[in-house]
Amino acid sequence: SISASFATPGQLPLGYRVSSGNYPWTGRLHALAFRTAALSSSPVQMPWEAGDQLDRQEPHVRRLYLGGSQLAPLRWSAIDDDARSVLDGVTPEGAGQARLAWLQGDMRNAALRRRDTRLGNAAGARVHVVAPPAWLPMQPGHTDFRQRHARRPTVVWLGTRDGLLHGFDAVTGQELAGYL
């Protein structure tokens, strides 16, 4: 859980650190904050870790999408026949639904790669932080856009080696969406 001092709007972490998990295909994303006051014994605080956040939620509630010509939920019933045949055609054949469940974060199938976290490895990737739109004077139409999106959370974007682009709330670490 997040300490109350980090859950306040405007208390964004000052940095993010990507690290490997216990397996080459898993990883971690740590939010980093620094304390200068004598509130704790350590000046470096980690208010959240994205893999830990993902591991605490059920895979079926994640907002995962399959990109392409149309954005579709990353669910067996929602993907097209071509995607199903690609997932089903790899040895052993017919395991497409299990592979898709693995991508969603299901760690129960012992026949698929073991994982220590639902977050894929992001070694070498760069974290990109996107804040709500700032005021840009003299830009046609920008005022309406900025007002519509002023309450949008600051989002941390990270691409992982399993092909997913994750968007995490920068303050809480909750995954907002993932795109394959």
mmCIF file of the C-alpha atoms, coordinates in Angstrom:
data_MODEL
# 
_entry.id   MODEL 
# 
loop_
_atom_site.group_PDB 
_atom_site.id 
_atom_site.type_symbol 
_atom_site.label_atom_id 
_atom_site.label_alt_id 
_atom_site.label_comp_id 
_atom_site.label_asym_id 
_atom_site.label_entity_id 
_atom_site.label_seq_id 
_atom_site.pdbx_PDB_ins_code 
_atom_site.Cartn_x 
_atom_site.Cartn_y 
_atom_site.Cartn_z 
_atom_site.occupancy 
_atom_site.B_iso_or_equiv 
_atom_site.pdbx_formal_charge 
_atom_site.auth_seq_id 
_atom_site.auth_comp_id 
_atom_site.auth_asym_id 
_atom_site.auth_atom_id 
_atom_site.pdbx_PDB_model_num 
ATOM 1   C CA . SER A 1 1   ? 0.000   0.000   0.000   1.00 0.00 ? 1   SER A CA 1 
ATOM 2   C CA . ILE A 1 2   ? 1.040   3.591   -0.614  1.00 0.00 ? 2   ILE A CA 1 
ATOM 3   C CA . SER A 1 3   ? 1.837   5.827   2.326   1.00 0.00 ? 3   SER A CA 1 
ATOM 4   C CA . ALA A 1 4   ? -0.489  8.806   2.670   1.00 0.00 ? 4   ALA A CA 1 
ATOM 5   C CA . SER A 1 5   ? 2.402   11.241  2.108   1.00 0.00 ? 5   SER A CA 1 
ATOM 6   C CA . PHE A 1 6   ? 2.838   9.889   -1.445  1.00 0.00 ? 6   PHE A CA 1 
ATOM 7   C CA . ALA A 1 7   ? -0.860  9.646   -2.319  1.00 0.00 ? 7   ALA A CA 1 
ATOM 8   C CA . THR A 1 8   ? -1.372  13.420  -2.250  1.00 0.00 ? 8   THR A CA 1 
ATOM 9   C CA . PRO A 1 9   ? -1.647  15.064  -5.680  1.00 0.00 ? 9   PRO A CA 1 
ATOM 10  C CA . GLY A 1 10  ? 1.511   16.997  -6.460  1.00 0.00 ? 10  GLY A CA 1 
ATOM 11  C CA . GLN A 1 11  ? 3.690   14.460  -4.615  1.00 0.00 ? 11  GLN A CA 1 
ATOM 12  C CA . LEU A 1 12  ? 5.071   12.713  -7.678  1.00 0.00 ? 12  LEU A CA 1 
ATOM 13  C CA . PRO A 1 13  ? 8.086   10.466  -7.239  1.00 0.00 ? 13  PRO A CA 1 
ATOM 14  C CA . LEU A 1 14  ? 11.288  12.124  -8.396  1.00 0.00 ? 14  LEU A CA 1 
ATOM 15  C CA . GLY A 1 15  ? 12.467  9.204   -10.465 1.00 0.00 ? 15  GLY A CA 1 
ATOM 16  C CA . TYR A 1 16  ? 11.842  5.670   -11.659 1.00 0.00 ? 16  TYR A CA 1 
ATOM 17  C CA . ARG A 1 17  ? 14.212  2.706   -11.739 1.00 0.00 ? 17  ARG A CA 1 
ATOM 18  C CA . VAL A 1 18  ? 13.830  -0.283  -14.059 1.00 0.00 ? 18  VAL A CA 1 
ATOM 19  C CA . SER A 1 19  ? 15.338  -3.567  -12.869 1.00 0.00 ? 19  SER A CA 1 
ATOM 20  C CA . SER A 1 20  ? 15.215  -7.229  -13.830 1.00 0.00 ? 20  SER A CA 1 
ATOM 21  C CA . GLY A 1 21  ? 13.044  -9.821  -12.150 1.00 0.00 ? 21  GLY A CA 1 
ATOM 22  C CA . ASN A 1 22  ? 14.134  -13.314 -11.149 1.00 0.00 ? 22  ASN A CA 1 
ATOM 23  C CA . TYR A 1 23  ? 13.690  -14.540 -14.736 1.00 0.00 ? 23  TYR A CA 1 
ATOM 24  C CA . PRO A 1 24  ? 15.065  -12.942 -17.924 1.00 0.00 ? 24  PRO A CA 1 
ATOM 25  C CA . TRP A 1 25  ? 11.532  -12.161 -19.155 1.00 0.00 ? 25  TRP A CA 1 
ATOM 26  C CA . THR A 1 26  ? 10.258  -10.492 -15.941 1.00 0.00 ? 26  THR A CA 1 
ATOM 27  C CA . GLY A 1 27  ? 11.062  -7.102  -14.479 1.00 0.00 ? 27  GLY A CA 1 
ATOM 28  C CA . ARG A 1 28  ? 10.384  -4.400  -11.938 1.00 0.00 ? 28  ARG A CA 1 
ATOM 29  C CA . LEU A 1 29  ? 9.626   -0.673  -12.070 1.00 0.00 ? 29  LEU A CA 1 
ATOM 30  C CA . HIS A 1 30  ? 10.343  1.205   -8.838  1.00 0.00 ? 30  HIS A CA 1 
ATOM 31  C CA . ALA A 1 31  ? 9.166   4.733   -8.105  1.00 0.00 ? 31  ALA A CA 1 
ATOM 32  C CA . LEU A 1 32  ? 11.814  6.680   -6.186  1.00 0.00 ? 32  LEU A CA 1 
ATOM 33  C CA . ALA A 1 33  ? 11.376  9.604   -3.834  1.00 0.00 ? 33  ALA A CA 1 
ATOM 34  C CA . PHE A 1 34  ? 13.892  11.321  -1.607  1.00 0.00 ? 34  PHE A CA 1 
ATOM 35  C CA . ARG A 1 35  ? 13.388  12.601  1.929   1.00 0.00 ? 35  ARG A CA 1 
ATOM 36  C CA . THR A 1 36  ? 15.632  15.266  3.387   1.00 0.00 ? 36  THR A CA 1 
ATOM 37  C CA . ALA A 1 37  ? 13.846  15.581  6.731   1.00 0.00 ? 37  ALA A CA 1 
ATOM 38  C CA . ALA A 1 38  ? 14.469  13.135  9.542   1.00 0.00 ? 38  ALA A CA 1 
ATOM 39  C CA . LEU A 1 39  ? 11.132  11.380  8.949   1.00 0.00 ? 39  LEU A CA 1 
ATOM 40  C CA . SER A 1 40  ? 12.742  8.023   8.283   1.00 0.00 ? 40  SER A CA 1 
ATOM 41  C CA . SER A 1 41  ? 16.069  6.274   8.559   1.00 0.00 ? 41  SER A CA 1 
ATOM 42  C CA . SER A 1 42  ? 16.544  6.149   4.779   1.00 0.00 ? 42  SER A CA 1 
ATOM 43  C CA . PRO A 1 43  ? 16.598  9.192   2.485   1.00 0.00 ? 43  PRO A CA 1 
ATOM 44  C CA . VAL A 1 44  ? 15.503  7.027   -0.485  1.00 0.00 ? 44  VAL A CA 1 
ATOM 45  C CA . GLN A 1 45  ? 11.879  5.915   -0.394  1.00 0.00 ? 45  GLN A CA 1 
ATOM 46  C CA . MET A 1 46  ? 10.110  3.562   -2.809  1.00 0.00 ? 46  MET A CA 1 
ATOM 47  C CA . PRO A 1 47  ? 6.428   4.462   -2.649  1.00 0.00 ? 47  PRO A CA 1 
ATOM 48  C CA . TRP A 1 48  ? 5.463   1.731   -5.150  1.00 0.00 ? 48  TRP A CA 1 
ATOM 49  C CA . GLU A 1 49  ? 6.756   -1.001  -7.431  1.00 0.00 ? 49  GLU A CA 1 
ATOM 50  C CA . ALA A 1 50  ? 4.706   -1.715  -10.554 1.00 0.00 ? 50  ALA A CA 1 
ATOM 51  C CA . GLY A 1 51  ? 5.198   -5.505  -10.610 1.00 0.00 ? 51  GLY A CA 1 
ATOM 52  C CA . ASP A 1 52  ? 3.991   -5.733  -7.022  1.00 0.00 ? 52  ASP A CA 1 
ATOM 53  C CA . GLN A 1 53  ? 0.946   -3.607  -7.890  1.00 0.00 ? 53  GLN A CA 1 
ATOM 54  C CA . LEU A 1 54  ? 0.118   -5.873  -10.868 1.00 0.00 ? 54  LEU A CA 1 
ATOM 55  C CA . ASP A 1 55  ? 0.586   -9.035  -8.799  1.00 0.00 ? 55  ASP A CA 1 
ATOM 56  C CA . ARG A 1 56  ? -2.071  -7.876  -6.326  1.00 0.00 ? 56  ARG A CA 1 
ATOM 57  C CA . GLN A 1 57  ? -4.823  -7.664  -8.924  1.00 0.00 ? 57  GLN A CA 1 
ATOM 58  C CA . GLU A 1 58  ? -6.519  -10.422 -10.890 1.00 0.00 ? 58  GLU A CA 1 
ATOM 59  C CA . PRO A 1 59  ? -5.452  -10.640 -14.558 1.00 0.00 ? 59  PRO A CA 1 
ATOM 60  C CA . HIS A 1 60  ? -9.035  -10.482 -15.866 1.00 0.00 ? 60  HIS A CA 1 
ATOM 61  C CA . VAL A 1 61  ? -9.614  -6.989  -14.409 1.00 0.00 ? 61  VAL A CA 1 
ATOM 62  C CA . ARG A 1 62  ? -6.604  -5.448  -16.161 1.00 0.00 ? 62  ARG A CA 1 
ATOM 63  C CA . ARG A 1 63  ? -7.358  -3.022  -18.993 1.00 0.00 ? 63  ARG A CA 1 
ATOM 64  C CA . LEU A 1 64  ? -5.230  -4.625  -21.707 1.00 0.00 ? 64  LEU A CA 1 
ATOM 65  C CA . TYR A 1 65  ? -5.716  -3.929  -25.401 1.00 0.00 ? 65  TYR A CA 1 
ATOM 66  C CA . LEU A 1 66  ? -4.498  -5.341  -28.695 1.00 0.00 ? 66  LEU A CA 1 
ATOM 67  C CA . GLY A 1 67  ? -3.349  -2.640  -31.092 1.00 0.00 ? 67  GLY A CA 1 
ATOM 68  C CA . GLY A 1 68  ? -3.657  -2.685  -34.848 1.00 0.00 ? 68  GLY A CA 1 
ATOM 69  C CA . SER A 1 69  ? -6.190  -1.177  -37.215 1.00 0.00 ? 69  SER A CA 1 
ATOM 70  C CA . GLN A 1 70  ? -8.721  -1.244  -34.347 1.00 0.00 ? 70  GLN A CA 1 
ATOM 71  C CA . LEU A 1 71  ? -8.135  -1.220  -30.614 1.00 0.00 ? 71  LEU A CA 1 
ATOM 72  C CA . ALA A 1 72  ? -9.612  -4.414  -29.129 1.00 0.00 ? 72  ALA A CA 1 
ATOM 73  C CA . PRO A 1 73  ? -9.582  -5.782  -25.579 1.00 0.00 ? 73  PRO A CA 1 
ATOM 74  C CA . LEU A 1 74  ? -6.846  -8.386  -25.134 1.00 0.00 ? 74  LEU A CA 1 
ATOM 75  C CA . ARG A 1 75  ? -9.380  -11.201 -24.605 1.00 0.00 ? 75  ARG A CA 1 
ATOM 76  C CA . TRP A 1 76  ? -9.744  -14.425 -26.606 1.00 0.00 ? 76  TRP A CA 1 
ATOM 77  C CA . SER A 1 77  ? -13.330 -13.582 -27.560 1.00 0.00 ? 77  SER A CA 1 
ATOM 78  C CA . ALA A 1 78  ? -12.345 -10.099 -28.795 1.00 0.00 ? 78  ALA A CA 1 
ATOM 79  C CA . ILE A 1 79  ? -9.279  -10.851 -30.942 1.00 0.00 ? 79  ILE A CA 1 
ATOM 80  C CA . ASP A 1 80  ? -9.638  -11.649 -34.631 1.00 0.00 ? 80  ASP A CA 1 
ATOM 81  C CA . ASP A 1 81  ? -9.194  -15.065 -36.261 1.00 0.00 ? 81  ASP A CA 1 
ATOM 82  C CA . ASP A 1 82  ? -5.694  -14.214 -37.526 1.00 0.00 ? 82  ASP A CA 1 
ATOM 83  C CA . ALA A 1 83  ? -4.468  -13.403 -34.013 1.00 0.00 ? 83  ALA A CA 1 
ATOM 84  C CA . ARG A 1 84  ? -6.077  -16.572 -32.668 1.00 0.00 ? 84  ARG A CA 1 
ATOM 85  C CA . SER A 1 85  ? -4.410  -18.725 -35.312 1.00 0.00 ? 85  SER A CA 1 
ATOM 86  C CA . VAL A 1 86  ? -0.994  -17.166 -34.570 1.00 0.00 ? 86  VAL A CA 1 
ATOM 87  C CA . LEU A 1 87  ? -1.411  -17.864 -30.844 1.00 0.00 ? 87  LEU A CA 1 
ATOM 88  C CA . ASP A 1 88  ? -2.748  -21.375 -31.509 1.00 0.00 ? 88  ASP A CA 1 
ATOM 89  C CA . GLY A 1 89  ? -0.194  -22.311 -34.183 1.00 0.00 ? 89  GLY A CA 1 
ATOM 90  C CA . VAL A 1 90  ? 2.935   -22.321 -32.036 1.00 0.00 ? 90  VAL A CA 1 
ATOM 91  C CA . THR A 1 91  ? 4.061   -25.649 -30.566 1.00 0.00 ? 91  THR A CA 1 
ATOM 92  C CA . PRO A 1 92  ? 2.222   -27.117 -28.746 1.00 0.00 ? 92  PRO A CA 1 
ATOM 93  C CA . GLU A 1 93  ? -0.667  -26.352 -31.041 1.00 0.00 ? 93  GLU A CA 1 
ATOM 94  C CA . GLY A 1 94  ? -4.011  -25.311 -29.599 1.00 0.00 ? 94  GLY A CA 1 
ATOM 95  C CA . ALA A 1 95  ? -2.549  -23.539 -26.548 1.00 0.00 ? 95  ALA A CA 1 
ATOM 96  C CA . GLY A 1 96  ? -3.506  -20.055 -27.764 1.00 0.00 ? 96  GLY A CA 1 
ATOM 97  C CA . GLN A 1 97  ? -5.893  -19.272 -24.917 1.00 0.00 ? 97  GLN A CA 1 
ATOM 98  C CA . ALA A 1 98  ? -3.272  -20.295 -22.358 1.00 0.00 ? 98  ALA A CA 1 
ATOM 99  C CA . ARG A 1 99  ? -0.653  -18.098 -24.070 1.00 0.00 ? 99  ARG A CA 1 
ATOM 100 C CA . LEU A 1 100 ? -3.035  -15.160 -24.077 1.00 0.00 ? 100 LEU A CA 1 
ATOM 101 C CA . ALA A 1 101 ? -3.801  -15.726 -20.385 1.00 0.00 ? 101 ALA A CA 1 
ATOM 102 C CA . TRP A 1 102 ? -0.038  -15.746 -19.716 1.00 0.00 ? 102 TRP A CA 1 
ATOM 103 C CA . LEU A 1 103 ? 0.301   -12.372 -21.480 1.00 0.00 ? 103 LEU A CA 1 
ATOM 104 C CA . GLN A 1 104 ? -2.538  -11.066 -19.317 1.00 0.00 ? 104 GLN A CA 1 
ATOM 105 C CA . GLY A 1 105 ? -0.576  -12.133 -16.242 1.00 0.00 ? 105 GLY A CA 1 
ATOM 106 C CA . ASP A 1 106 ? -2.022  -15.538 -15.382 1.00 0.00 ? 106 ASP A CA 1 
ATOM 107 C CA . MET A 1 107 ? 0.798   -17.415 -13.638 1.00 0.00 ? 107 MET A CA 1 
ATOM 108 C CA . ARG A 1 108 ? -1.033  -20.703 -12.960 1.00 0.00 ? 108 ARG A CA 1 
ATOM 109 C CA . ASN A 1 109 ? -0.091  -22.695 -16.085 1.00 0.00 ? 109 ASN A CA 1 
ATOM 110 C CA . ALA A 1 110 ? 3.073   -24.656 -15.224 1.00 0.00 ? 110 ALA A CA 1 
ATOM 111 C CA . ALA A 1 111 ? 3.592   -25.562 -18.914 1.00 0.00 ? 111 ALA A CA 1 
ATOM 112 C CA . LEU A 1 112 ? 4.334   -21.919 -19.775 1.00 0.00 ? 112 LEU A CA 1 
ATOM 113 C CA . ARG A 1 113 ? 7.288   -19.798 -18.659 1.00 0.00 ? 113 ARG A CA 1 
ATOM 114 C CA . ARG A 1 114 ? 7.436   -19.277 -14.920 1.00 0.00 ? 114 ARG A CA 1 
ATOM 115 C CA . ARG A 1 115 ? 7.270   -15.696 -13.717 1.00 0.00 ? 115 ARG A CA 1 
ATOM 116 C CA . ASP A 1 116 ? 7.938   -13.958 -10.451 1.00 0.00 ? 116 ASP A CA 1 
ATOM 117 C CA . THR A 1 117 ? 5.830   -10.950 -11.444 1.00 0.00 ? 117 THR A CA 1 
ATOM 118 C CA . ARG A 1 118 ? 3.244   -10.012 -14.056 1.00 0.00 ? 118 ARG A CA 1 
ATOM 119 C CA . LEU A 1 119 ? 5.447   -7.182  -15.313 1.00 0.00 ? 119 LEU A CA 1 
ATOM 120 C CA . GLY A 1 120 ? 7.663   -8.066  -18.250 1.00 0.00 ? 120 GLY A CA 1 
ATOM 121 C CA . ASN A 1 121 ? 11.370  -7.258  -18.442 1.00 0.00 ? 121 ASN A CA 1 
ATOM 122 C CA . ALA A 1 122 ? 12.086  -3.677  -19.484 1.00 0.00 ? 122 ALA A CA 1 
ATOM 123 C CA . ALA A 1 123 ? 15.903  -3.742  -19.343 1.00 0.00 ? 123 ALA A CA 1 
ATOM 124 C CA . GLY A 1 124 ? 17.210  -0.958  -21.546 1.00 0.00 ? 124 GLY A CA 1 
ATOM 125 C CA . ALA A 1 125 ? 13.808  0.727   -21.847 1.00 0.00 ? 125 ALA A CA 1 
ATOM 126 C CA . ARG A 1 126 ? 13.288  4.336   -20.873 1.00 0.00 ? 126 ARG A CA 1 
ATOM 127 C CA . VAL A 1 127 ? 10.490  5.475   -18.618 1.00 0.00 ? 127 VAL A CA 1 
ATOM 128 C CA . HIS A 1 128 ? 8.418   8.274   -20.117 1.00 0.00 ? 128 HIS A CA 1 
ATOM 129 C CA . VAL A 1 129 ? 6.383   10.493  -17.778 1.00 0.00 ? 129 VAL A CA 1 
ATOM 130 C CA . VAL A 1 130 ? 3.398   12.311  -19.322 1.00 0.00 ? 130 VAL A CA 1 
ATOM 131 C CA . ALA A 1 131 ? 1.732   15.032  -17.281 1.00 0.00 ? 131 ALA A CA 1 
ATOM 132 C CA . PRO A 1 132 ? -1.661  16.597  -18.005 1.00 0.00 ? 132 PRO A CA 1 
ATOM 133 C CA . PRO A 1 133 ? -1.432  19.214  -20.771 1.00 0.00 ? 133 PRO A CA 1 
ATOM 134 C CA . ALA A 1 134 ? 0.276   22.462  -19.788 1.00 0.00 ? 134 ALA A CA 1 
ATOM 135 C CA . TRP A 1 135 ? -0.905  25.897  -20.779 1.00 0.00 ? 135 TRP A CA 1 
ATOM 136 C CA . LEU A 1 136 ? 0.406   26.832  -24.228 1.00 0.00 ? 136 LEU A CA 1 
ATOM 137 C CA . PRO A 1 137 ? -0.649  30.351  -25.207 1.00 0.00 ? 137 PRO A CA 1 
ATOM 138 C CA . MET A 1 138 ? -1.423  31.178  -28.837 1.00 0.00 ? 138 MET A CA 1 
ATOM 139 C CA . GLN A 1 139 ? -2.124  27.540  -29.816 1.00 0.00 ? 139 GLN A CA 1 
ATOM 140 C CA . PRO A 1 140 ? -5.483  27.289  -31.652 1.00 0.00 ? 140 PRO A CA 1 
ATOM 141 C CA . GLY A 1 141 ? -7.875  24.893  -29.904 1.00 0.00 ? 141 GLY A CA 1 
ATOM 142 C CA . HIS A 1 142 ? -5.439  24.161  -27.100 1.00 0.00 ? 142 HIS A CA 1 
ATOM 143 C CA . THR A 1 143 ? -7.469  25.863  -24.357 1.00 0.00 ? 143 THR A CA 1 
ATOM 144 C CA . ASP A 1 144 ? -10.434 23.491  -24.852 1.00 0.00 ? 144 ASP A CA 1 
ATOM 145 C CA . PHE A 1 145 ? -8.127  20.460  -25.001 1.00 0.00 ? 145 PHE A CA 1 
ATOM 146 C CA . ARG A 1 146 ? -6.254  21.518  -21.837 1.00 0.00 ? 146 ARG A CA 1 
ATOM 147 C CA . GLN A 1 147 ? -9.483  22.126  -19.921 1.00 0.00 ? 147 GLN A CA 1 
ATOM 148 C CA . ARG A 1 148 ? -10.949 18.751  -20.982 1.00 0.00 ? 148 ARG A CA 1 
ATOM 149 C CA . HIS A 1 149 ? -7.827  16.900  -19.814 1.00 0.00 ? 149 HIS A CA 1 
ATOM 150 C CA . ALA A 1 150 ? -6.745  19.020  -16.828 1.00 0.00 ? 150 ALA A CA 1 
ATOM 151 C CA . ARG A 1 151 ? -7.726  16.335  -14.307 1.00 0.00 ? 151 ARG A CA 1 
ATOM 152 C CA . ARG A 1 152 ? -5.965  13.540  -16.201 1.00 0.00 ? 152 ARG A CA 1 
ATOM 153 C CA . PRO A 1 153 ? -3.408  11.830  -13.960 1.00 0.00 ? 153 PRO A CA 1 
ATOM 154 C CA . THR A 1 154 ? 0.289   12.019  -14.649 1.00 0.00 ? 154 THR A CA 1 
ATOM 155 C CA . VAL A 1 155 ? 1.137   8.707   -16.329 1.00 0.00 ? 155 VAL A CA 1 
ATOM 156 C CA . VAL A 1 156 ? 4.374   6.711   -16.392 1.00 0.00 ? 156 VAL A CA 1 
ATOM 157 C CA . TRP A 1 157 ? 4.723   4.803   -19.688 1.00 0.00 ? 157 TRP A CA 1 
ATOM 158 C CA . LEU A 1 158 ? 7.027   1.787   -19.977 1.00 0.00 ? 158 LEU A CA 1 
ATOM 159 C CA . GLY A 1 159 ? 7.490   -0.742  -22.781 1.00 0.00 ? 159 GLY A CA 1 
ATOM 160 C CA . THR A 1 160 ? 8.378   -4.309  -21.799 1.00 0.00 ? 160 THR A CA 1 
ATOM 161 C CA . ARG A 1 161 ? 9.894   -7.221  -23.724 1.00 0.00 ? 161 ARG A CA 1 
ATOM 162 C CA . ASP A 1 162 ? 6.634   -9.161  -23.721 1.00 0.00 ? 162 ASP A CA 1 
ATOM 163 C CA . GLY A 1 163 ? 5.372   -6.593  -26.233 1.00 0.00 ? 163 GLY A CA 1 
ATOM 164 C CA . LEU A 1 164 ? 3.240   -4.554  -23.839 1.00 0.00 ? 164 LEU A CA 1 
ATOM 165 C CA . LEU A 1 165 ? 3.292   -0.786  -23.421 1.00 0.00 ? 165 LEU A CA 1 
ATOM 166 C CA . HIS A 1 166 ? 2.102   -0.095  -19.860 1.00 0.00 ? 166 HIS A CA 1 
ATOM 167 C CA . GLY A 1 167 ? 0.620   3.127   -18.513 1.00 0.00 ? 167 GLY A CA 1 
ATOM 168 C CA . PHE A 1 168 ? 0.886   3.492   -14.717 1.00 0.00 ? 168 PHE A CA 1 
ATOM 169 C CA . ASP A 1 169 ? -0.518  6.250   -12.513 1.00 0.00 ? 169 ASP A CA 1 
ATOM 170 C CA . ALA A 1 170 ? 2.645   8.119   -11.521 1.00 0.00 ? 170 ALA A CA 1 
ATOM 171 C CA . VAL A 1 171 ? 1.498   8.724   -7.918  1.00 0.00 ? 171 VAL A CA 1 
ATOM 172 C CA . THR A 1 172 ? -0.074  5.379   -6.994  1.00 0.00 ? 172 THR A CA 1 
ATOM 173 C CA . GLY A 1 173 ? 1.571   2.913   -9.401  1.00 0.00 ? 173 GLY A CA 1 
ATOM 174 C CA . GLN A 1 174 ? -1.778  1.427   -10.468 1.00 0.00 ? 174 GLN A CA 1 
ATOM 175 C CA . GLU A 1 175 ? -1.795  0.219   -14.068 1.00 0.00 ? 175 GLU A CA 1 
ATOM 176 C CA . LEU A 1 176 ? -4.205  2.336   -16.090 1.00 0.00 ? 176 LEU A CA 1 
ATOM 177 C CA . ALA A 1 177 ? -3.858  0.409   -19.360 1.00 0.00 ? 177 ALA A CA 1 
ATOM 178 C CA . GLY A 1 178 ? -1.574  -1.829  -21.355 1.00 0.00 ? 178 GLY A CA 1 
ATOM 179 C CA . TYR A 1 179 ? -1.285  -2.158  -25.126 1.00 0.00 ? 179 TYR A CA 1 
ATOM 180 C CA . LEU A 1 180 ? 0.118   -5.116  -27.077 1.00 0.00 ? 180 LEU A CA 1 
# 
